[in-house]
Amino acid sequence: NAADDVLVAAGLDKTLRFFRVDGDRNETSGAAHLADLPVQGADWSRTPGDRSVFVAGRRPFYYRYDAAAETAVKVRARPRASDKSLERFAQSPDGALLAFTAKDGRVLLADARRSCWLPSELKMSGTARAVAFSERCVYASGGDATVYCWDVRSSRCLATLPDAGASPTSTLACAPNDDGGHWLFVGSEAGVVNVYSRGASPAAAPTFSAPAAPAPDRTVSSLTTTISTLAVSDGNVTVASRWGRDALRVVRLPSLRVAPNWPTSKTPLHYVTSAAFNAGGDLLAVGNDRGRVLLYRLKNP
C-alpha cells in the first residue's frame, strides 16, 4: 500500500498478514482470517485514500477487505453463474475496475469501488487464462495464444494479436513507456515473455490485427518453465515461474534488457510464487513455496 508502506502476504491458510515495511525491521501490523477462501491472489486498491485489499481464490466469489476498518465485503458471483473460480484478476490503473477470467473465454468486469458486477461481459474465442489493464484497454489471452484488446469505456473489441511462438498464454502485464503508451508483456507456458509496444490511443489498436502480426519488440527467453508472475514498476518488470527453482529475472525499463547481475546463483529464492514492488519501485517483495516473503532493495530502480 503506497500510503502506509504496508505489505500484505496471503496464501492457502486463508489468512492475510500485514507488515509495515521500513527496509529494516518490517514489523507485523495485523492479520485477518477469511474462513472460506484459500487465497490465490491479493492486490491493494489503487484508489487514492482507500486502504482496501481485493482478495480472490478458487471460489465463486471475492473479498474486498478494508484494512483500516478491519471489515470484509464478500462479492458473490452472479446468480446462476457456473464459474467456480475467480482466482485470476487484474485491477485498472485508477482502481475503478476489476477484471476476472471466467469459463468459456469470458472476462467479467466489476466496479471495484462499489463492490458489484457490471452488466457487460467480454468474450474471446479461446480459454481465458490471463488479464491485464492499460490506461484505456483491457487485454486477455489464454489457450489459443491470441491476445484480445477491448476498449475500457465501450467494451468493444478493438483488435486481436496472435502472440509470437503460439504457446498458450499464462500471464499478462502492462507497463508505461516513454512515448505515452505502454509495453504489453505476454508470458507463455513455454517460459518466454514477448514484449510489444502499444500506442497511447486505442485507435492505434487495429494495427494489431494486420495480416502479418507484429513481431515483438523484445523476447525474454531466460526461463524455461511456464511464466506465472509478471510484477511491474515504473523502472522494472519482474518475470518469474513457480515451476522452476530460483526462476526469476528482472527486466529493466525502458531498455527491456534483463538485469545481468541479479539474482545470482546464491540468491535464496527457491520456488517463486508471487512478487510485487513498492510504490517507489526500489523494493521488491518475493514470495516463495516455503511461506516466506523475501524483501530486496534494488540498487538501480
Secondary structure as the mmCIF struct_conf table of DSSP 4:
data_model
#
loop_
_struct_conf.conf_type_id
_struct_conf.id
_struct_conf.beg_label_comp_id
_struct_conf.beg_label_asym_id
_struct_conf.beg_label_seq_id
_struct_conf.end_label_comp_id
_struct_conf.end_label_asym_id
_struct_conf.end_label_seq_id
TURN_TY1_P TURN_TY1_P1 ALA A 2 ASP A 5
STRN STRN1 VAL A 6 ALA A 10
TURN_TY1_P TURN_TY1_P2 LEU A 12 ASP A 13
STRN STRN2 THR A 15 ARG A 20
BEND BEND1 GLY A 23 ASP A 24
STRN STRN3 THR A 28 HIS A 33
TURN_TY1_P TURN_TY1_P3 ALA A 35 ASP A 36
STRN STRN4 VAL A 39 TRP A 44
BEND BEND2 THR A 47 THR A 47
TURN_TY1_P TURN_TY1_P4 PRO A 48 GLY A 49
STRN STRN5 SER A 52 GLY A 57
BEND BEND3 ARG A 58 PRO A 60
STRN STRN6 PHE A 61 ASP A 66
TURN_TY1_P TURN_TY1_P5 ALA A 67 GLU A 70
STRN STRN7 THR A 71 ARG A 76
HELX_LH_PP_P HELX_LH_PP_P1 ALA A 77 ARG A 78
TURN_TY1_P TURN_TY1_P6 PRO A 79 ARG A 80
STRN STRN8 PHE A 89 GLN A 91
TURN_TY1_P TURN_TY1_P7 PRO A 93 ASP A 94
BEND BEND4 GLY A 95 ALA A 96
STRN STRN9 LEU A 97 THR A 101
HELX_RH_3T_P HELX_RH_3T_P1 LYS A 103 GLY A 105
STRN STRN10 ARG A 106 ASP A 111
TURN_TY1_P TURN_TY1_P8 ALA A 112 SER A 115
STRN STRN11 CYS A 116 LYS A 123
BEND BEND5 SER A 125 GLY A 126
STRN STRN12 ALA A 128 PHE A 133
BEND BEND6 GLU A 135 ARG A 136
STRN STRN13 CYS A 137 GLY A 142
TURN_TY1_P TURN_TY1_P9 GLY A 143 ASP A 144
STRN STRN14 THR A 146 ASP A 151
TURN_TY1_P TURN_TY1_P10 VAL A 152 SER A 154
STRN STRN15 CYS A 157 PRO A 162
HELX_LH_PP_P HELX_LH_PP_P2 ASP A 163 ASP A 163
TURN_TY1_P TURN_TY1_P11 ALA A 164 GLY A 165
HELX_LH_PP_P HELX_LH_PP_P3 SER A 167 PRO A 168
STRN STRN16 THR A 169 PRO A 176
TURN_TY1_P TURN_TY1_P12 ASP A 178 ASP A 179
BEND BEND7 GLY A 180 GLY A 181
STRN STRN17 HIS A 182 SER A 188
TURN_TY1_P TURN_TY1_P13 GLU A 189 ALA A 190
BEND BEND8 GLY A 191 GLY A 191
STRN STRN18 VAL A 193 ARG A 198
BEND BEND9 ALA A 200 SER A 201
HELX_RH_3T_P HELX_RH_3T_P2 PRO A 202 SER A 209
BEND BEND10 ALA A 210 ALA A 212
HELX_LH_PP_P HELX_LH_PP_P4 ALA A 213 PRO A 216
BEND BEND11 ASP A 217 ASP A 217
STRN STRN19 ARG A 218 VAL A 220
BEND BEND12 THR A 225 THR A 225
STRN STRN20 THR A 229 VAL A 232
BEND BEND13 ASP A 234 GLY A 235
STRN STRN21 ASN A 236 ALA A 240
TURN_TY1_P TURN_TY1_P14 ARG A 242 TRP A 243
BEND BEND14 GLY A 244 GLY A 244
TURN_TY1_P TURN_TY1_P15 ARG A 245 ASP A 246
STRN STRN22 LEU A 248 ARG A 252
TURN_TY1_P TURN_TY1_P16 LEU A 253 LEU A 256
STRN STRN23 ARG A 257 VAL A 258
HELX_LH_PP_P HELX_LH_PP_P5 ALA A 259 ALA A 259
BEND BEND15 PRO A 260 PRO A 263
TURN_TY1_P TURN_TY1_P17 SER A 265 LYS A 266
BEND BEND16 TYR A 271 TYR A 271
STRN STRN24 VAL A 272 PHE A 277
TURN_TY1_P TURN_TY1_P18 ALA A 279 GLY A 280
BEND BEND17 GLY A 281 ASP A 282
STRN STRN25 LEU A 283 ASN A 288
TURN_TY1_P TURN_TY1_P19 ASP A 289 ARG A 290
BEND BEND18 GLY A 291 GLY A 291
STRN STRN26 VAL A 293 ARG A 297
BEND BEND19 LYS A 299 LYS A 299
#
